[in-house]
Amino acid sequence: MSKETRLVILSIIGTLVVVGVLQNMRTVTIRFILWEMGVPLSLFLLFVVGLGFIAGLFWRRR
């Protein structure tokens, strides 16, 4: 895949993430095992996307 194609795909994904984050500003309760916290959904979405990005970097290096 060429660099230009990757740049276009990453730009589209980035735009979709920004739009999704901006549309989901309400507070939600996140529960994980014994931990519970109220956070804006937009921050949680950014956290999950960031984890996916990091996982993709590690997957690519294998």
TIKOLMI-482261 format. One record per atom (N, C-alpha, C): residue in one letter; y, z, x; atom name. Coordinates in Angstrom, 3 decimals, always signed. Layout:
BEGIN
A  Y  Z  X  CA .
...
***
This chain:
BEGIN
M  -1.173  +0.000  +0.847  N .
M  +0.000  +0.000  +0.000  CA .
M  +1.239  +0.000  +0.895  C .
S  +2.193  -0.834  +0.584  N .
S  +3.376  -0.949  +1.430  CA .
S  +4.311  +0.253  +1.223  C .
K  +5.200  +0.453  +2.190  N .
K  +6.151  +1.573  +2.113  CA .
K  +7.089  +1.419  +0.928  C .
E  +7.469  +0.180  +0.615  N .
E  +8.367  -0.045  -0.513  CA .
E  +7.703  +0.346  -1.827  C .
T  +6.424  -0.001  -1.969  N .
T  +5.680  +0.347  -3.176  CA .
T  +5.563  +1.863  -3.310  C .
R  +5.254  +2.540  -2.213  N .
R  +5.166  +4.002  -2.239  CA .
R  +6.496  +4.627  -2.613  C .
L  +7.577  +4.092  -2.084  N .
L  +8.900  +4.620  -2.382  CA .
L  +9.231  +4.467  -3.867  C .
V  +8.887  +3.321  -4.438  N .
V  +9.135  +3.092  -5.863  CA .
V  +8.306  +4.059  -6.708  C .
I  +7.037  +4.214  -6.377  N .
I  +6.156  +5.112  -7.134  CA .
I  +6.642  +6.553  -7.024  C .
L  +6.993  +7.001  -5.817  N .
L  +7.501  +8.362  -5.643  CA .
L  +8.825  +8.571  -6.366  C .
S  +9.670  +7.559  -6.402  N .
S  +10.934  +7.660  -7.131  CA .
S  +10.701  +7.806  -8.628  C .
I  +9.763  +7.048  -9.157  N .
I  +9.433  +7.147  -10.582  CA .
I  +8.863  +8.523  -10.900  C .
I  +7.928  +9.001  -10.082  N .
I  +7.342  +10.325  -10.298  CA .
I  +8.407  +11.403  -10.191  C .
G  +9.263  +11.310  -9.195  N .
G  +10.338  +12.289  -9.026  CA .
G  +11.279  +12.319  -10.216  C .
T  +11.624  +11.155  -10.727  N .
T  +12.493  +11.069  -11.900  CA .
T  +11.834  +11.702  -13.114  C .
L  +10.548  +11.426  -13.315  N .
L  +9.828  +12.019  -14.439  CA .
L  +9.757  +13.540  -14.323  C .
V  +9.559  +14.044  -13.115  N .
V  +9.522  +15.498  -12.901  CA .
V  +10.876  +16.109  -13.227  C .
V  +11.957  +15.505  -12.752  N .
V  +13.302  +16.039  -13.016  CA .
V  +13.594  +16.039  -14.510  C .
V  +13.268  +14.963  -15.200  N .
V  +13.494  +14.891  -16.649  CA .
V  +12.670  +15.966  -17.358  C .
G  +11.415  +16.118  -16.968  N .
G  +10.555  +17.136  -17.580  CA .
G  +11.071  +18.539  -17.353  C .
V  +11.557  +18.813  -16.163  N .
V  +12.089  +20.135  -15.852  CA .
V  +13.356  +20.400  -16.663  C .
L  +14.238  +19.440  -16.741  N .
L  +15.488  +19.630  -17.470  CA .
L  +15.269  +19.806  -18.977  C .
Q  +14.195  +19.267  -19.506  N .
Q  +13.922  +19.391  -20.929  CA .
Q  +13.161  +20.662  -21.282  C .
N  +12.718  +21.423  -20.300  N .
N  +11.903  +22.618  -20.559  CA .
N  +12.525  +23.838  -19.908  C .
M  +13.636  +24.295  -20.475  N .
M  +14.367  +25.417  -19.893  CA .
M  +14.042  +26.762  -20.559  C .
R  +13.238  +26.778  -21.601  N .
R  +12.967  +28.035  -22.287  CA .
R  +12.081  +28.947  -21.437  C .
T  +12.110  +30.219  -21.727  N .
T  +11.318  +31.202  -20.984  CA .
T  +9.929  +31.308  -21.598  C .
V  +8.934  +31.342  -20.744  N .
V  +7.544  +31.495  -21.178  CA .
V  +6.924  +32.649  -20.409  C .
T  +5.836  +33.194  -20.942  N .
T  +5.107  +34.266  -20.273  CA .
T  +3.935  +33.655  -19.521  C .
I  +3.887  +33.890  -18.231  N .
I  +2.793  +33.404  -17.389  CA .
I  +1.848  +34.573  -17.134  C .
R  +0.572  +34.371  -17.403  N .
R  -0.433  +35.408  -17.158  CA .
R  -1.434  +34.877  -16.153  C .
F  -1.701  +35.677  -15.123  N .
F  -2.697  +35.309  -14.114  CA .
F  -3.415  +36.581  -13.690  C .
I  -4.669  +36.686  -14.032  N .
I  -5.522  +37.851  -13.795  CA .
I  -4.828  +39.085  -14.394  C .
L  -4.324  +40.004  -13.591  N .
L  -3.648  +41.196  -14.105  CA .
L  -2.136  +41.076  -14.054  C .
W  -1.627  +39.967  -13.597  N .
W  -0.203  +39.758  -13.401  CA .
W  +0.377  +39.026  -14.603  C .
E  +1.524  +39.488  -15.093  N .
E  +2.188  +38.855  -16.230  CA .
E  +3.692  +38.856  -15.975  C .
M  +4.328  +37.710  -16.206  N .
M  +5.750  +37.602  -15.908  CA .
M  +6.391  +36.549  -16.804  C .
G  +7.602  +36.823  -17.248  N .
G  +8.360  +35.840  -18.017  CA .
G  +9.232  +35.027  -17.075  C .
V  +9.045  +33.720  -17.069  N .
V  +9.819  +32.829  -16.196  CA .
V  +10.228  +31.594  -16.997  C .
P  +11.314  +30.946  -16.583  N .
P  +11.654  +29.668  -17.219  CA .
P  +10.544  +28.642  -16.974  C .
L  +10.205  +27.913  -18.005  N .
L  +9.144  +26.911  -17.896  CA .
L  +9.468  +25.888  -16.809  C .
S  +10.748  +25.592  -16.633  N .
S  +11.143  +24.609  -15.626  CA .
S  +10.763  +25.073  -14.215  C .
L  +10.938  +26.367  -13.916  N .
L  +10.544  +26.876  -12.593  CA .
L  +9.033  +26.822  -12.410  C .
F  +8.313  +27.137  -13.463  N .
F  +6.855  +27.076  -13.380  CA .
F  +6.388  +25.642  -13.149  C .
L  +7.022  +24.686  -13.835  N .
L  +6.670  +23.277  -13.631  CA .
L  +6.945  +22.840  -12.193  C .
L  +8.086  +23.241  -11.648  N .
L  +8.395  +22.910  -10.255  CA .
L  +7.381  +23.526  -9.302  C .
F  +6.967  +24.758  -9.575  N .
F  +5.962  +25.441  -8.759  CA .
F  +4.634  +24.675  -8.779  C .
V  +4.205  +24.269  -9.970  N .
V  +2.932  +23.555  -10.096  CA .
V  +3.006  +22.183  -9.424  C .
V  +4.115  +21.477  -9.600  N .
V  +4.286  +20.177  -8.950  CA .
V  +4.300  +20.353  -7.432  C .
G  +4.958  +21.394  -6.951  N .
G  +4.978  +21.679  -5.514  CA .
G  +3.582  +21.949  -4.970  C .
L  +2.792  +22.736  -5.709  N .
L  +1.412  +22.989  -5.285  CA .
L  +0.595  +21.696  -5.246  C .
G  +0.817  +20.846  -6.228  N .
G  +0.118  +19.556  -6.246  CA .
G  +0.529  +18.677  -5.078  C .
F  +1.810  +18.708  -4.740  N .
F  +2.299  +17.932  -3.599  CA .
F  +1.660  +18.420  -2.302  C .
I  +1.629  +19.730  -2.116  N .
I  +1.023  +20.307  -0.911  CA .
I  -0.469  +19.994  -0.859  C .
A  -1.150  +20.111  -1.995  N .
A  -2.572  +19.773  -2.042  CA .
A  -2.789  +18.302  -1.689  C .
G  -1.904  +17.434  -2.156  N .
G  -2.007  +16.008  -1.832  CA .
G  -1.825  +15.738  -0.355  C .
L  -0.936  +16.483  +0.287  N .
L  -0.751  +16.320  +1.733  CA .
L  -2.014  +16.706  +2.498  C .
F  -2.635  +17.812  +2.092  N .
F  -3.869  +18.241  +2.761  CA .
F  -5.011  +17.282  +2.466  C .
W  -5.094  +16.785  +1.236  N .
W  -6.169  +15.865  +0.854  CA .
W  -6.060  +14.567  +1.669  C .
R  -4.841  +14.110  +1.872  N .
R  -4.606  +12.850  +2.591  CA .
R  -5.011  +12.955  +4.064  C .
R  -4.882  +14.129  +4.641  N .
R  -5.186  +14.300  +6.080  CA .
R  -6.670  +14.431  +6.352  C .
R  -7.501  +14.580  +5.346  N .
R  -8.937  +14.748  +5.547  CA .
R  -9.576  +13.535  +6.090  C .
***
